Amino acid sequence: MTKPKPKTGEIVFSALKKLMKNTGWTCRTIIKFIKLEYKISDPRINRKVSRALKHGVRMGLLQMENGRYRLANNMSKSLTNCRAPIQKKRRCACVLRRQNSRLRDYRKN
């Protein structure tokens, strides 16, 4: 059996643990470290890592100051047990009117 691949967020979190520095690390240096350490050749790794970093900031696991990421001072949440709140997309009034009119037409028939 093959090992399950770790999620990008877990990889980023462990990379930041290994790269302990008070001033933090830029996204580009974190990506370079991950590519070297984990030997990842995924062409979409840049996007995945930047999304994982932003998600970590929203969750309160990471802090971002001056474009540099570091671990948060009070990490009471664990990475696997928490999820960011999902924000609903706001729809403009014209889309809602169009949907309501289609629904009314459907009910008439």
SERO-4910 file (N, C-alpha, C, O; in steps of 0.05 Angstrom, whole numbers):
BEGIN
 pado doro    nc1    nc2    nc3   cac1   cac2   cac3    cc1    cc2    cc3    oc1    oc2    oc3
  Met    A     17    -24      0      0      0      0     18     25      0     39     25     11
  Thr    A      8     45    -13     22     70    -13     13     88     10     -9     85     20
  Lys    A     31    106     18     24    124     40      4    145     29      6    153      6
  Pro    A    -15    154     46    -32    175     37    -16    201     36      1    207     53
  Lys    A    -22    217     15     -8    242     12    -16    262     34    -40    265     39
  Pro    A      2    276     46     -6    296     66    -18    320     52    -11    327     29
  Lys    A    -37    333     65    -50    356     54    -31    380     53    -12    381     69
  Thr    A    -36    399     36    -18    421     32    -17    438     58      5    448     65
  Gly    A    -39    441     71    -39    456     96    -21    444    117     -7    458    132
  Glu    A    -21    417    119     -4    403    138     25    407    131     42    410    148
  Ile    A     31    406    105     59    410     96     68    438    103     91    441    112
  Val    A     52    458     98     59    485    103     63    489    133     82    502    142
  Phe    A     46    478    149     47    481    178     73    468    189     87    480    205
  Ser    A     80    444    179    104    431    189    129    446    178    150    447    192
  Ala    A    127    458    154    150    473    144    155    498    161    178    505    166
  Leu    A    134    511    169    137    535    186    147    527    214    161    543    226
  Lys    A    141    503    223    152    494    249    182    490    246    197    497    265
  Lys    A    191    479    223    219    475    219    234    501    214    258    503    221
  Leu    A    221    520    202    234    545    195    229    567    216    222    589    210
  Met    A    233    560    241    227    579    263    245    604    260    269    602    260
  Lys    A    231    627    258    245    652    256    225    673    266    202    673    258
  Asn    A    234    692    282    216    711    294    204    730    273    181    738    276
  Thr    A    219    737    252    208    756    233    190    743    213    175    757    199
  Gly    A    190    716    210    173    702    192    186    697    165    210    705    161
  Trp    A    172    685    147    182    677    121    163    686    100    139    686    104
  Thr    A    173    693     77    156    701     54    145    676     41    154    654     45
  Cys    A    124    680     26    111    658     12    131    644     -7    131    619     -9
  Arg    A    147    659    -20    166    648    -39    187    630    -26    193    609    -36
  Thr    A    197    639     -3    217    622     11    204    597     23    217    576     24
  Ile    A    179    599     32    166    575     42    162    555     19    166    531     23
  Ile    A    154    565     -4    150    547    -27    177    533    -35    177    509    -41
  Lys    A    199    549    -35    225    537    -42    233    516    -22    243    495    -30
  Phe    A    228    521      4    235    502     24    218    476     21    229    454     24
  Ile    A    192    479     16    175    456     13    183    439    -11    184    415    -10
  Lys    A    190    453    -33    199    438    -57    224    422    -52    227    399    -61
  Leu    A    243    434    -37    268    419    -30    264    398    -10    274    375    -13
  Glu    A    249    404     11    246    385     33    229    361     26    235    338     33
  Tyr    A    206    365     12    187    344      7    190    333    -22    175    315    -30
  Lys    A    207    345    -38    212    337    -66    186    336    -82    179    316    -94
  Ile    A    171    358    -81    146    360    -95    150    373   -122    164    393   -124
  Ser    A    139    361   -143    142    372   -170    115    380   -182    113    382   -206
  Asp    A     96    385   -165     69    393   -174     71    421   -185     80    439   -171
  Pro    A     62    426   -210     63    453   -221     45    473   -207     48    497   -210
  Arg    A     25    463   -193      5    481   -179     12    485   -150     -5    495   -135
  Ile    A     37    478   -142     43    480   -113     44    509   -104     37    514    -80
  Asn    A     51    527   -121     52    556   -113     25    565   -104     22    578    -83
  Arg    A      5    559   -120    -23    568   -114    -33    553    -89    -46    566    -72
  Lys    A    -27    528    -86    -37    512    -63    -25    523    -37    -39    525    -17
  Val    A      1    529    -38     15    539    -14      4    566     -6     -1    572     17
  Ser    A      1    584    -26     -9    611    -19    -37    610     -8    -44    625     10
  Arg    A    -54    592    -19    -81    589     -8    -81    577     20    -96    586     38
  Ala    A    -62    558     25    -60    546     52    -51    567     72    -59    567     95
  Leu    A    -33    585     64    -23    606     81    -46    625     88    -49    633    112
  Lys    A    -61    633     68    -83    652     73   -104    639     91   -116    652    109
  His    A   -109    613     87   -128    598    103   -119    597    132   -134    600    151
  Gly    A    -93    592    136    -81    591    163    -84    618    177    -88    618    201
  Val    A    -81    640    162    -84    666    174   -113    670    183   -118    681    205
  Arg    A   -132    662    166   -161    665    173   -168    648    197   -184    656    213
  Met    A   -155    625    200   -161    607    222   -148    616    248   -156    607    270
  Gly    A   -128    634    246   -114    642    270    -90    625    277    -78    629    298
  Leu    A    -83    607    259    -60    590    264    -34    604    256    -13    599    268
  Leu    A    -36    622    237    -12    637    227    -17    667    230    -40    676    231
  Gln    A      5    681    230      3    711    230     18    721    206     38    709    198
  Met    A      8    742    194     22    754    171     28    783    178     10    799    185
  Glu    A     53    791    176     61    818    180     81    825    158    101    811    155
  Asn    A     76    847    144     94    856    123     99    835    102    122    833     92
  Gly    A     79    819     95     83    798     75     98    774     84    106    757     67
  Arg    A    102    771    110    117    748    121     98    733    139     83    744    155
  Tyr    A    100    706    137     83    689    153     99    676    175    122    669    171
  Arg    A     86    673    198     98    658    220     75    646    237     52    652    233
  Leu    A     83    628    254     63    615    271     52    634    291     66    652    300
  Ala    A     26    631    297     13    649    316     23    644    344     32    622    351
  Asn    A     22    664    361     32    662    388     16    643    405     27    626    419
  Asn    A    -10    645    403    -28    628    418    -42    608    399    -63    615    388
  Met    A    -31    585    396    -42    565    378    -59    545    394    -49    523    399
  Ser    A    -82    553    402    -99    535    417   -115    516    399   -124    495    408
  Lys    A   -117    523    373   -132    506    354   -113    487    341    -89    493    336
  Ser    A   -122    463    335   -105    444    320   -112    447    291   -134    456    283
  Leu    A    -94    439    274    -97    443    245   -119    425    234   -133    433    215
  Thr    A   -122    401    244   -141    382    232   -169    385    242   -188    377    228
  Asn    A   -173    397    265   -200    398    277   -216    423    270   -240    425    277
  Cys    A   -204    443    257   -218    468    253   -222    474    224   -205    467    207
  Arg    A   -243    488    218   -249    496    191   -257    525    191   -269    535    210
  Ala    A   -251    539    169   -258    567    167   -288    569    162   -300    552    148
  Pro    A   -301    590    173   -329    593    167   -333    599    137   -319    615    125
  Ile    A   -353    587    126   -359    591     97   -376    615     94   -398    617    106
  Gln    A   -367    634     78   -383    658     73   -400    654     49   -390    644     28
  Lys    A   -425    661     51   -443    659     28   -438    681      9   -433    704     17
  Lys    A   -440    675    -16   -437    696    -36   -462    713    -37   -484    702    -37
  Arg    A   -458    739    -38   -481    756    -41   -488    758    -71   -470    761    -88
  Arg    A   -513    756    -76   -522    758   -104   -535    785   -108   -548    796    -90
  Cys    A   -532    795   -132   -544    821   -138   -575    817   -141   -584    795   -146
  Ala    A   -589    839   -139   -618    838   -140   -629    827   -166   -649    814   -167
  Cys    A   -615    834   -189   -625    825   -215   -624    795   -218   -642    783   -230
  Val    A   -604    782   -206   -602    753   -208   -624    740   -191   -637    721   -200
  Leu    A   -630    752   -168   -651    741   -151   -678    744   -164   -695    726   -162
  Arg    A   -683    768   -177   -709    772   -190   -712    752   -213   -734    741   -217
  Arg    A   -691    747   -228   -692    728   -250   -699    700   -240   -715    686   -252
  Gln    A   -686    692   -218   -692    665   -207   -721    664   -197   -734    643   -201
  Asn    A   -730    685   -184   -758    685   -174   -778    684   -197   -798    670   -195
  Ser    A   -772    698   -219   -791    697   -242   -791    670   -255   -813    661   -263
  Arg    A   -769    657   -256   -768    629   -267   -784    610   -250   -797    592   -260
  Leu    A   -782    614   -224   -796    597   -205   -826    602   -208   -842    583   -207
  Arg    A   -835    627   -211   -863    633   -215   -873    621   -241   -895    610   -242
  Asp    A   -858    623   -262   -866    611   -288   -869    581   -286   -887    569   -297
  Tyr    A   -851    568   -271   -852    539   -267   -877    532   -251   -889    511   -258
  Arg    A   -884    547   -231   -907    541   -215   -933    545   -230   -953    530   -225
  Lys    A   -934    563   -249   -958    568   -265   -964    544   -283   -987    538   -287
  Asn    A   -944    532   -293   -948    510   -312   -955    485   -299   -959    465   -311
***
